[in-house]
Amino acid sequence: MSEPWLVVVDPQRVFADPASPWAAEGFDSVVEPIRELASEHEGRVLVTRWVPGAERVGSWRTYFEAWPFADRPADDPLFDVVPELADLATTTLDAPTFGKWAEIEAATGAGPELVLTGVATDCCVLSTALAAADGGATVRVVATACAGSSRTNHERALDAMALYAPQVEVVRA
């Protein structure tokens, strides 16, 4: 197996800003652990961004009805990567989906080993981890480098991902 890729899931202003309806509790506390991991994965760092799709079809229609503040163009500054992590990426991958496995697989090839970090543990990290494992990737989720919508939801998502061992390993230290 080749060297693992670090995937920093959605480190964007919309999740970092405490005033945002989507603020990830503890976002500031994951910046340094992510930077440390990036230094260990030089040349193999993917940063993802959730961006709204151009069309509101199916469940996305009702999603944006529930979250109208996020119904903006994909290039809105709200969706920018936070300045503290903007310099990390070897590649930045944008997707209008919670899970980013298809984009990650296209960038890394089949069966990669992934180290997942980012936000929100209980949405985009979870969706990415499970799809990646299902797609044959080996996934290690670094708990201290992830933040969720709340501490409780963060822990619940980590517990759910741990159920997928040995394909998904949650590292808590």
N, C-alpha and C positions, 0 to 999 in steps of 0.2 A: 504494500500500500504506500502511496506517496505521502509527502508531508501534509499535515492538516491545514485547512484553510480556516482563518478566523472570519466569522460572519458577524458583523455589527448590524443588528436589525433596527432599522428606523430611528436613528439618533437625531430626531428632528425637533425643530422649535415647537411644533404643535404638541409634542409630548414632554418637552422640557419646561415650558412656561407654566409656572404655578397657576396663572390666571386662566389657562386653557381648560375647557371642559374635558380634554383628554390628557391632562397632566399625569405623568407617571410618578407616583409617590416614591421619593428617593432617587429621582433621576440624577441629581448632582453627585450622589454617592457612587454611581457606577462609572463616572468619567475616568477616574484614575485607574481602576482595575482594567477598563477597556484599553486605555493607553498602554499599560504594562503588557497586556496580552498582545497588542499590536506590535510592540517592539520584539516580541518572541516569534512573530509570524511575518516578519518583513518580506514583502513581495507576494504575500498570500493573504491579503486583507480585502474582503468584500464588504462594502457598506450598502445597505438597502435603504430605499425610501418608499413609503407608502404615498402614492399620489392618486387623486381622484381620476377615474376613467372618464373618457370623453362622453360616454353614453350612460344613462341611468336605466339599466335594464334589470328585470327580475327583482330580486331582493335588494339590489343596490338602490332602486327607486325608493323603497320604504326606508332604507338606511339613511339616505340623505334627507328624507323628510324628518327623521328623528334627530339628525345632526346637521341642520342647515348651515351652521357656521363653517363647516368644512367643504361646502359646495362651492369651490373656487377653482380657478385654473391650476393645473399642475405646477406651473412655474411661480405660483404665489410664494412670497418669502416665508409664509407660515410653514411650508413644507421643506425649507432649507435644512441641511444638516447643521447642527449647532457648531459654532466656531471652534469650540474646544476639541471637536473630533473631526472637523472637516478635512484635515490634512492626512488622515490615516489611510484612506482607500487606495488600493491598487486599482480597483474598479468599483464604480457605483452603479447599482442596479435599481431601476425604478419599476414599480408594478402597482396596478390598481387593485391588488388583492392582499388579504392579510398574510397568507403564506407566500413565501418567495422561492419555493423549491425549484420551480421550472426555470427561473432566471439563474439561480445558483448552479443548477445542474448544467445549463448551457455554458456557463463560465468556467466550471471546474472539471467537467467530464463525469462519466458514470462512476458510481461507487466511491465518492470521496469521503475523507474523514473531515468532519466539520466541528469547529468549536464555536458554539452559539453564545452571543451576548446581546444586550440591547433591551428594547422595549416594544411593546408591553408584554411582560412575561405571559400574561393571561389572554393574549390575543395573537399578535404577530409572531412572537417567539414560539409559542405553543403550536400555532398553525404551520410554521416553517419546520419545526423539529419533527412533528409527526409525519408530514408529507415527505420529508427527506428520508426518514427512517423507512417509510413505506417504499420509497424509491431506491433503497439499497445503500444509503449513506450511513456511516457510523457517526453518531451525533453525541457530542459532549456539551452539555449546557452548564455554563459557569454561573451559579446562583448569585454570587456577589457582584457579578457584572451585568445583572439583569434587574429591571425594576418593573413593577406592575401597576395597575390602576389603583391598587391599595396593597398594603403589606399582606393582608389576608388573601387577596386574590393572587398575589405573587406566589405565596406558599402553596395555595391550592393547585396552581398551574404546575409548579415544580413537582408536587406529589403526583399529579396526573402523568406528567412526562416520565417520572421514575417507574411507572407501571410498564413502560415499554422497554425495560432492560432485557437483554443486553444491547439492543439497537440504540437506545437513548440512555446515556448516563448523565445523572445530575451530580455535578461536583459542587459541594457546599463549602469547601475551604479554599 
